[in-house]
Structures are given as C-alpha cells and as structure tokens.
Amino acid sequence: MNEVTRAKYLPIALVVVGVLFILAIYPMMMWIWPEGWGWTPRQPEYEQMIIGIYVTLGVFLIRAAKNPAANTSLIWFTIWSSLVHAVIMLV
C-alpha cells in the first residue's frame, strides 16, 4: 500500500475505530458478551472506568482523523496498547 492510499484510508479507519470505541464497548460489556468483556465477579466501578477510558480514546481518535500526521503518538499508542492487551488476554 502506498503513502497516498494510506493517507486516504487512515482518517476513515480512525473514525470507524473511534465510533466503535464510543458506541460498542458498553453494549459488548453489558449485553452482547459480558463474559468476555466484563469483569467477574461484577465490579461496576471497574466497568465504568474502562468505558470512560475507551469513550475518551474514541473521541480523540475521531479528532485525530482531521490531521493524522499531527497525532501519530496517539495513533501508535492505540495500536500498540490494543495489541499488548490482546496478547495478554490471549495468554
């Protein structure tokens, strides 16, 4: 994939991931798959904290879509922290 194509699709990907973080984390944690996304035993304080973090990250990813080059640290943090989290959960 060349730079022009990346520059075209990166803002779209940032908005899509941002919207998913804002709209999908809560339903996944509460209704769709609470065993995989929730905390056992139930800890509402933990769940509220995680939802707050992901919603905030989603808002900032949507904002970063306007100028991805100026927000590379946020984008790379999102990518690497998500990968590290996925590996930890896999293990």
N, C-alpha and C positions, 0 to 999 in steps of 0.2 A: 504494500500500500504506500503510495507516495505522499509527500507532505500536503499537497493540495487536497487530496482525498481525506486525509486525517483532519485537516483544518475544517473541512466541510462537515464531517460527521461527529467530531468531538463535542461541539456545542449541543447537538441533538442527544448524544449519549449522556451528557451531563444533566440535561433537563429530564430525560427519562429516568435516570437513576435518582435524581433529586426528588422527583414526584413519587417514585416508588418508596423512597425513604420516608417521605411525608405521609403518604396515604396507605402503604401496605404493611408497615411494621406492626401497627396496633392491631389490625384485623388478624394478622398471622399469629400474634402473641395471644390474643384473646379468644378467637373463634375458629380460625381455619386449622391451625396446627399448634395448639398450646403446649403439647408435649415436647415439641422440637424447638419452639421459640420462647416458651415461658420458663419459669423457674419453679423447680419442685423442691420442697413444698412451696406453695404460692407465697410470694413476697411482693405485695403491691408496690411497696416503696422502690424496690429494685426495678420492677417493670416500668414504673413512671419515669425513673431516671433514664433507663435505656431508651424509652420512647422519646423523651426530651432530647437526648443526645442525637438520635437519628433524625428527628424532625429538624433540629437546628442544622445538622450537617446537610440535610436535603435542601434547606433554604439557601445555604451558602453555595452548594453545587449549582443550583439554578442561577444564582448571581454570578458565579464563575463562568457560566456559559456565555456571558456577554463579552468576556475578554479572557479566554483560556490561557493565553501566554502570560498574563499578569498573575495568574493563580495556579501556577504549576505546583507549588508546595502543597496546596490544599488537594489538588487532584492526585498527586502521588501519595499523600497521606491516606486518602480514601482508598486507593488501590491497594497499597501495602498493608494497611491495617485490616482491610477486609480479607486479604489473602492469609495473613497471620491468624486472624480469628477463625477462618475456615479450617486451616490446618490444625489448630488447637482443638476445635470441636470435632474434627475427624478422628484425631487420636483419642 
